Amino acid sequence: MGDRLKDKVAIITGAAKGIGFATAKRFSQEGAKVIIVDIGSEAIKAAVDQIPGAEGHVMNVTDRASIQSVVDEIIQRHGRIDILINNAGITQDARLIKMTEAQFDTVIDVNLKGVFNCTQLVVPHMLEAGSGAIVNASSVVGLYGNFGQTNYAATKFGIIGFTKTWARELGPKGIRVNAVCPGFIATEMVKAMPENILQDIEKRSWLGRLGTPEEMANVYLFLASDEASYVNGIALEASGGISL
């Protein structure tokens, strides 16, 4: 379809479904060597089967040894990592008063520390090459907060903090770091929300609908590509204008 990412090696976390899968598919269409990483081997296999030339690895973003072994294997096989999309994330929602410590810790561990782990273990290879693009998945919830999402909002605000800090640290070394803040996108995670809440969200979006994973994939594509070569340290809201 195109060559905007021709011959780039791209790791996408949480890529077996949802926005991650749509991004993997889009990147492949633009010539990237796509590495799909996720926690379930069957879901990975199903995703890889749908994307020509894609490669799949089971990896848990909370387990540094697991990340290191995947990174080592990719370097051994391809010699480089050009793009890292930190997309993996979970929700465990509850109001502050009801949230358990386990719910809080699990979401922080996956969504925030997981991004730290993956980036810290991939970046040395980008530094060696003197180039790279990192895109972190934040959320509109990371810009405005959300009822019942103390843990999730904290991680997504934190991701923006990571992004702006790393853009300063890594920019001079040729590595760009940006974040995407999707609104409510029609993924399995969002579609599981109660119907009345989904209808309310559609009313609040000035485009009158949920976004699609493919629309988000195009935003990731722009930020990961050389078309965004002077874009560094931004948190790009892609929400249909829900915040207006």
Secondary structure, DSSP 8 states (H G I E B T S, - for coil): ---TTTT-EEEEETTTSHHHHHHHHHHHHTT-EEEEEES-HHHHHHHHHTSTT-EEEE--TT-HHHHHHHHHHHHHHHS---EEEE-------B-TTT--HHHHHHHIIIIIIHHHHHHHHHHHHHHHHT-EEEEEE--THHHH--TTBHHHHHHHHHHHHHHHHHHHHHGGGTEEEEEEEE-SB-SHHHHTS-HHHHHHHHHHSTTSS-B-HHHHHHHHHHHHSGGGTT--S-EEEESTTTT-
